[in-house]
Amino acid sequence: MLKVYDSKIRREVEFQPVRPGEVSFYVCGPTVQSSPHIGHIRVAVAFDVIRRYFAALGLKTRFVQNVTDIDDKILRKSHHAGVDWQSWAARHEQEFFDAYTRLNVLLPDVIPHATQYISEQVKMIKKILAAGYAYEGTGADVWFDTLAFTDYGALTNQGVGENLEASEEDYRADKRNPRDFALWKTPHTTDPEDAAWDSPWGRGRPGWHIECSAMATEILGAKFDIHGGGLDLRFPHHENELAQARACGYEFANIWMHSAWVTAKGEKMSKSLGNGLSVSEVLAESRLNALALRYAFSTVHYRSMLEWTPTTLESSKTAIIRLRERLCEIGGEKYTDDIVGAVDITEFDEFVKSMDNDFAVADAVAKVFTAVKRGDVSVLLIRRALNILGIDPLCDTWRKAFEEEDAVNQNITTLELDEESINSLIDKRNVAKSEKNYSVADEIRADLLSRGVELIDTANGTEWKVV
């Protein structure tokens, strides 16, 4: 029986769908203010694996992931760049979904945009006001009254006055309590005219949290199975979402799930901290980096932090290449994606037991490798398990990546290197190492080795020899 960790009650529960035979998800998607970094994509991959597993168990899935396309940061950054805000948001949205596609993440069944659901948000705010859980401030401001709503803090188990990180807005004069949050906002004087909408409280735009509450309930109903997102959204975003929905009398999500961060040297990877690694940067270095990145994400439990190191990609790439070679040895390449996708995964008992334990992918992958080594599970079942994780190296998506990589490597090995060229590449590698761009340095080393030149780092510098 599938057990899932509910982060609201902090324990595993037996998964029982709200509607028999179906599973409904709402996963918070990107705020399209800038290009995606690998921390963003980790969330997408985590829930993609979960979604794939539910489908493999025979459940009809309805997967909704929103796009926040109106936001203070979008307006501010687009203004500084001299670009209209809709174009700015659309450009970065495309970057996100391009990255999803390259990492073999299935696109959502529904992709609601905040700007497409303004009337639904206004309707929800009216309902919250009528219930006595909100009040009007100055201008067009409408605030949620956290003191009036006695269940506030139910998701994260904290009181209204706890753990408050104060900002200028927290202590606005028209707010009754610093923790109260915006349902509807008066535009800034610098906001474009078309970044505001008419409402009973004046021309303005929605607060961040009301968007998801309105879209989730409008699409999935007053009660649905799973609400997911990154761990950083647990408070205040998801806490506030739950409060708004409950204030309207909706049960909202039955289970809450949160995926952990990608960390670098123990710190959360993010652009605000200056340690965010862009997806485009990672994927540009090698055709197979998309698969290696997917492998790194798909083989770590969604609630475990993933520590990113200079060797993460290469280690993942090595593992997946060896797996591909073994699958080819036992005849796995002769089966099409359609045949693999039709296989009943429940026949792979050990894999299913691991996945039923709150999607324990690390253990599930270990079971796959053991099965490959022993040869006691059919290659079709092995590929089906890898398909659920999104890392079947023989599927159409990754087959093309390998073909492209092989073609590039073939072109590289036909090039002749003279001593000057070798030294030039060594110099570039030294610069990359000094800038702590270890992935580039490792790529240069691997490139030279593939061309018959081995590098040896010594106390006196880097030496090389032909092998």
Secondary structure, DSSP 8 states (H G I E B T S, - for coil): --EEEETTTTEEEE---SSTTEEEEEE---BTTS--BHHHHHHHHHHHHHHHHHHHTT-EEEEEE-BB---HHHHHHHHHHT--HHHHHHHHHHHHHHHHHHTT----SB--BGGG-HHHHHHHHHHHHHTTSEEE-STT-EEE-TTT-TTTTTTTT--TTTT----TGGG-TT-SSTT-EEEEE---TTS-GGG-B--TT-SBEE-HHHHHHHHHHHHH-SEEEEEEEEGGGIIIIIHHHHHHHHHTT--EEEEEEEE--EEETTEE--TTTT---BHHHHHHT-TTHHHHHHHHHHTS-TTS-EE--TTHHHHHHHHHHHHHHHHHHTTGGGS-HHHHHTS-GGGSHHHHHHHHBT--HHHHHHHHHHHHHHT-S-HHHHHHHHHHHT--TTSHHHHHHHHHHHHHHHHHHTS---HHHHHHHHHHHHHHHHTT-HHHHHHHHHHHHHTTEEEEEETTEEEEEE-
